[in-house]
Amino acid sequence: MSSEIKTIGSNPPNKSEDQDSFEDMLAESFKSTTGIKINIGDKVDATVAAIDKDNVFVEMGPRIEGFVNRAEFIEDGELTVKEGQAIQVYVAGKSQGMFQCKRYLGSVGSELSGGRDESILIALQDAYENSSPVEGKVKEAAKSGFEVNVMGQKSFCPISQIDKNYCDNPAVHVNKTYTFKIIEFAEEGKNIVLSRKEILLEEDDKKAEKMWQKLEEGKVYDGWVTAVKKYGAFVDIGGIDGLLHVSEISYGRIEDAQNVLKVGQDLKVEIISIDRDRRKVGFSLKSQLEDPWIQGIKELSVGKEVMGKVIRLKPYGAFIEVLPGVDGLLHISQLSGDKRHDHPKEVVKPGDMVKIWIREIDEKKKNISLTMVEPERDIGKDLRELKEEQDRQVEESGGQFADQLDSTREEPVEE
């Protein structure tokens, strides 16, 4: 399949293809049997012809073949090209009668060039104008940034552009080969400024787009905390940041998320809301925990006396934690039985431990009504419960207990 080939730069002087140095290869224009010239550094339209375990083979025109290292097309462990797909590649050299190509400019032999080959400068300018990625090797670190070699050309990457986050250890980047974007190309290539940060952010955007396509409410994802505020934490689940509100951290009341979470902490969060239009996601931790109400309802009953902690006050009453994660409302009318109060703060304050009684329990709405007024004791109820207990004991003893009581009553009283 024929495709248009873009040739950039003037033709270098002819040299023998048997010369092995990359400097000579850069100066050599390879000419195909069809008469089409391809220069080192050219960006070429190509079609994927075949794929094996090491390389992706491409056709760049009639009987013009090349190959690219398969690893350059692996993203997130998956191959991103297939046979017949149209792509663009950069010509880096020639090997065994085929053009050695790269997905990005740079890397192959870049350290050996050292000159100001016109075709390379034009290729780099083309990469700048078209926002095409280039590969470069970090040579050394300075206070303000890094010297980077891109196809033999000395370039500069500001320290703020070497990573997504602040770089506090520049030495870790030295001698590393990265993909960059050229953000400034001036003085005919004497001033080339790079950014790796833009590449990383673009990769995050791609990952995020894939994540958005498969997000599901109710599904649990691995994430890590990127920021913590009083009202909650922002969690990254792989390119997507969502909010874990403070009310979704635990069933127990938490006033400040900063007291329980920290940046960098790993979490398993469940998605409880997705707004695809506004690109917002809501997370929960407590949804993966057992609801304390389920256990609490087994321990609480109407009329039961409990000690509770005052959590917060409202003009109409106080909220009391009667069990961990289980709150009840102490209405202002239930603060005392003989005095009217204008505000609960006249009697209680947050943090107080108070003795209260359970007035009502609404299992369906998960509401508990409380009182500080001790309920009047129902003597009749106590007698009924006592009689029921005696009847139960009699029934369990098979009547023996009743016979013993009767025989005791029939014994004569000795004078």
KAJO-V669184 format. One record per run of one state. SS is the DSSP state (H for helix, E for strand, - for the rest). FROM is the first residue (numbers start at 1). TO is the last residue. Records with the same first field share a line. If there is no record, write none. Layout:
SS = FROM-TO ; FROM-TO
This chain:
- = 1-4 ; 6-21 ; 28-29 ; 32-36 ; 39-42 ; 52-54 ; 62-63 ; 76-77 ; 80-85 ; 96-97 ; 103-104 ; 107-109 ; 114-117 ; 130-132 ; 142-144 ; 151-152 ; 162-169 ; 174-176 ; 190-190 ; 196-196 ; 215-219 ; 230-231 ; 237-240 ; 249-256 ; 260-265 ; 276-279 ; 285-285 ; 289-291 ; 300-304 ; 315-316 ; 324-325 ; 335-343 ; 347-352 ; 363-366 ; 372-378 ; 397-399 ; 411-415
E = 5-5 ; 30-31 ; 37-38 ; 43-51 ; 55-61 ; 64-69 ; 74-75 ; 78-79 ; 86-95 ; 98-102 ; 105-106 ; 133-141 ; 145-150 ; 153-158 ; 177-186 ; 191-195 ; 220-229 ; 232-236 ; 241-245 ; 266-275 ; 280-284 ; 305-314 ; 317-323 ; 326-331 ; 353-362 ; 367-371
H = 22-27 ; 70-73 ; 110-113 ; 118-129 ; 159-161 ; 170-173 ; 187-189 ; 197-214 ; 246-248 ; 257-259 ; 286-288 ; 292-299 ; 332-334 ; 344-346 ; 379-396 ; 400-410
